[in-house]
Amino acid sequence: MRITCKIISIVSILVFLSGCNQRELDKLKTENQELKNRVATLEQENTKLKETDQYYFNKGIDSLGAASTKDDYQKTIDVFNQLTEKFPLSTYKPKALEYLGIAQKKLANIEKIEKGRGIIESSINELKFDTATNELQKIKTLISQDEFNSYKTLIYEEKNKPLETTINKIISEYGSKNRNWDASLFKMIGLRVKVLGNFSSIDRDRMMISAYSDGPVQGSRIEVNYESSNMKESFTNNDPSSSQRYAITGKIKMYSNSGDIYIDAEKIEPY
């Protein structure tokens, strides 16, 4: 009897607890549904807010303030265009058009810069230095001073970079007056070149020294004026070793009385 009473008591307790759990579960379900309904209502209200001219105007202002790339400015333009199209009578329209113009100008400037950079770099590669310089001036006000100075230096260095060639090539391709004053000869005058050669036959009175292309007194020969070079003092006091090979950098010049060419050296370095 006692066991039966205990069993009945336990079952009663479980039924009671089960009823409590069910009530709690139903309560949670109700609260969850109420939250869902509130979220849906908020979403509907948010959607309505997004379809106002004020929303598009504020979004456009925020977008313009944070813009820095082509994509950023294009997104800004799209927002202001949406405002003017959706709300043609909006009181925000005049200001929206003003900011739209700013975004369009910023985008156009970025495109000009990109185009200018491309022209500058391709012109340098094609040795069209005047074109590169002119294009740099066009975008000067659109880029930073550091970038402008960097391009200016690059153009100058590439323009004045010596042509790496050989004494043999200079003599064989451009020759002297004995080639009937070929027009190609005149193209060489003033050109900066860098060649390798061995020295011999120094003339200190004229500050000229003979350079040979292929070792001591071998191959093609060209005269080198060392008066303005870093080796002036050395060659004034010492004869060069004929076995030492040198890298000679300087401009091609022509003797006015004979028409022969020579190198007016600015730098001579042991190679």
Residue pairs with C-beta under 8 A, 6 or more apart in sequence:
49 55
51 86
53 83
53 86
53 87
53 90
53 91
53 92
53 93
54 92
56 79
56 80
56 82
56 83
56 86
56 87
56 92
56 96
57 83
57 90
57 92
57 95
57 96
59 79
60 76
60 79
60 80
60 83
60 96
60 99
60 100
61 99
63 72
63 75
63 76
63 79
64 73
64 76
64 99
64 102
64 103
66 72
67 73
67 75
67 76
67 103
67 106
69 110
70 107
70 110
70 111
73 103
73 104
73 106
73 107
73 110
74 107
76 99
76 103
77 100
77 103
77 104
77 107
80 96
80 97
80 99
80 100
80 103
81 100
83 90
83 92
83 93
83 96
84 90
84 93
84 96
84 97
84 100
87 93
90 96
109 142
112 138
112 139
112 142
113 139
113 142
113 143
116 135
116 136
116 138
116 139
116 142
117 139
119 131
119 132
119 135
120 132
120 135
120 136
120 151
120 155
123 129
123 131
123 132
123 135
124 132
124 154
124 155
124 158
127 158
129 155
129 158
129 159
132 151
132 155
133 155
136 148
136 151
136 152
136 155
140 148
160 192
161 192
162 192
162 193
162 194
162 249
162 250
163 191
163 192
163 193
163 194
164 193
164 194
164 195
165 193
165 194
165 195
166 195
166 196
166 213
167 195
167 196
167 197
167 211
167 212
167 213
167 219
167 220
167 221
167 222
168 213
168 214
168 219
168 220
170 188
170 193
170 195
170 220
170 222
170 252
170 261
171 213
171 220
171 221
171 222
172 220
173 184
174 182
174 184
174 185
174 188
174 261
175 182
175 185
176 185
176 258
176 259
176 260
176 261
177 258
177 259
177 260
179 185
181 259
185 254
185 261
188 252
188 261
189 252
189 253
189 254
189 261
190 251
190 252
190 253
191 251
191 252
192 249
192 250
192 251
193 249
193 250
193 251
193 252
193 263
194 247
194 248
194 249
195 211
195 213
195 222
195 247
195 248
195 263
196 213
196 245
196 246
196 247
196 248
196 271
197 211
197 212
197 213
197 222
197 224
197 245
197 246
197 248
198 211
198 212
198 215
198 216
198 217
198 218
198 242
198 243
198 244
198 245
198 246
199 209
199 210
199 211
199 212
199 224
199 240
199 241
199 242
199 244
199 246
200 209
200 210
200 212
200 216
200 217
200 240
200 242
201 209
201 210
202 208
202 209
202 210
202 235
202 239
202 240
203 209
204 235
204 236
206 225
207 225
207 226
207 227
207 232
207 235
208 223
208 224
208 225
208 226
208 262
209 223
209 224
209 226
209 235
209 240
210 221
210 222
210 223
210 224
211 221
211 222
211 223
211 224
211 246
211 248
211 263
212 218
212 219
212 220
212 221
213 219
213 220
213 221
214 220
216 242
216 243
217 242
222 261
222 262
222 263
223 260
223 262
223 263
224 248
224 250
224 262
224 263
224 265
224 268
225 250
225 253
225 262
225 263
225 264
225 265
226 232
226 235
226 265
226 268
228 264
228 265
228 266
229 250
229 265
229 266
229 267
229 268
230 267
230 268
230 269
231 265
231 268
240 246
244 270
245 270
245 271
246 268
246 269
246 270
246 271
247 268
247 269
247 270
247 271
248 263
248 265
248 267
248 268
249 265
249 266
249 267
249 268
249 269
250 263
250 264
250 265
250 266
250 267
251 263
251 264
251 266
252 261
252 262
252 263
252 264
253 261
253 262
253 263
253 264
254 260
254 261
254 262
255 261
255 262
